[in-house]
Amino acid sequence: MISIISVFPPYRGGISTFSDYLYRSLKDITAVNAFNFSHLYPPVLFPGKTQFDPAKNNIDYADRILHSWNFFKWKKAANDIIASKPDQILICYWHPFFAPLYLHLSRHIRKNSPNTTVNLLAHNVLPHEHFPFGKMLSKKLVDKVDKVILLSQKSLEEFKVLKSKTDVKVLFHPVYEQDFPQKSKQELRAEYGFTDSDYIPLFFGLIRPYKGLDLFIEALNKIDFNEYNIRPLIAGEFYTEKAPLLNKINTNDLSQYKIIDRFVSDKEMAELFTLSDVLVMPYKSATQSGILANAINFKLPSIVTNLSGLTEHVEHNKTALVVSKNNAIELSDAIISMTHQNIMDAIKKELPALKSELSWYNFSQRLLSEIT
């Protein structure tokens, strides 16, 4: 029995989606159960409007027993996990805020169920943005588990900074396997206010400073929108000040932007990825990306920053266009390059093979071989 400790639906976000896919993939090949949060982020640490995805309220396979900040509830949660008699524990970790809870769980489980192996699947070893004592907390946690599973070479670089002696293995971020929308690309474009002739570069996901929306706008400011029929699409809830970013847009081009400033459901995400021409990811830092995995699934060509967390499985001019970090001129040139149909078609042709290579089936088999 494998017990997964993570955030699951109805909580929203990339880690929740990953955990949902992980559970469903593993249960097809082994015995698995799941433990979810009853309380995830305290309101003071959550900048969004809601932590839940109402479309997923009916997903209830994971017991909601974890309270991230009420340590009086941690011992009972650990005992409940032990009572399920797992052979393997798989803790999904992505932020130092959760390290104290996970430290308590791992210590209690290892003490009271010594035959149970505790593994840590770390989406991020270190946080993208500063967090007090983040490095110290991550170090304490990775030192207290039996094995650490990472999803990219970038995460391995961060792990080495901690100088931990815990066994570590690097796998990959699988490609999500969401169905395409039933409506055609043309129907979706009309529904969202676009035309067939529009060239739509997409910036998608929660808007945080490290994701480089400012670079996206700076690059677009260098392009003649009329020459290329550009209609930029920005979709995602702003977790940073919105006005200073949008004020960077050339006044004459502002009316051509479509901005969806809110959480985007999986259904709507599939529609946006289907109607767009290219996903633009001018990230300033990255470990790996579920958004890039979604683009591969929907055969949407991507432009990504040359960061090891993004380019580990894509190849420039074959499965993506790769640009230098913080280089708005290169990014602008790449956006223009994607207007050429031959370049776009060549990349699309390569994406199905990449999706097969990075499948959830392959990931689950590799994961099982590492932890069992």
Stockholm file with secondary structure:
# STOCKHOLM 1.0

chainA/1-372         MISIISVFPPYRGGISTFSDYLYRSLKDITAVNAFNFSHLYPPVLFPGKTQFDPAKNNIDYADRILHSWNFFKWKKAANDIIASKPDQILICYWHPFFAPLYLHLSRHIRKNSPNTTVNLLAHNVLPHEHFPFGKMLSKKLVDKVDKVILLSQKSLEEFKVLKSKTDVKVLFHPVYEQDFPQKSKQELRAEYGFTDSDYIPLFFGLIRPYKGLDLFIEALNKIDFNEYNIRPLIAGEFYTEKAPLLNKINTNDLSQYKIIDRFVSDKEMAELFTLSDVLVMPYKSATQSGILANAINFKLPSIVTNLSGLTEHVEHNKTALVVSKNNAIELSDAIISMTHQNIMDAIKKELPALKSELSWYNFSQRLLSEIT
#=GR chainA/1-372 SS CEEEESCCTTBCSHHHHHHHHHHHHHTTTSCEEEEEEEECSCGGGCCSSCSBCGGGTTCCCSEEEEESSCGGGHHHHHHHHHHTCCSEEEEEECCGGGHHHHHHHHHHHHHHCTTSEEEEEESCSSCSSCCTTHHHHHHHHHHTSSEEEESSHHHHHHHHHTTCCSEEEECCCCCCCCCCCSSCHHHHHHHHTCCTTCBCEEEESCBCGGGCHHHHHHHHTTSCHHHHTBCCEEESCBSSCHHHHHTTSCGGGGGGCEEECSCCCHHHHHHHHHHCSEEEECCSSCSCCHHHHHHHHTTCCEEEESCHHHHSSCCBTTTBEEECTTCHHHHHHHHHHTTSHHHHHHHHHHHHHHHHHTCHHHHHHHHHHHHC
#=GC SS_cons         CEEEESCCTTBCSHHHHHHHHHHHHHTTTSCEEEEEEEECSCGGGCCSSCSBCGGGTTCCCSEEEEESSCGGGHHHHHHHHHHTCCSEEEEEECCGGGHHHHHHHHHHHHHHCTTSEEEEEESCSSCSSCCTTHHHHHHHHHHTSSEEEESSHHHHHHHHHTTCCSEEEECCCCCCCCCCCSSCHHHHHHHHTCCTTCBCEEEESCBCGGGCHHHHHHHHTTSCHHHHTBCCEEESCBSSCHHHHHTTSCGGGGGGCEEECSCCCHHHHHHHHHHCSEEEECCSSCSCCHHHHHHHHTTCCEEEESCHHHHSSCCBTTTBEEECTTCHHHHHHHHHHTTSHHHHHHHHHHHHHHHHHTCHHHHHHHHHHHHC
//
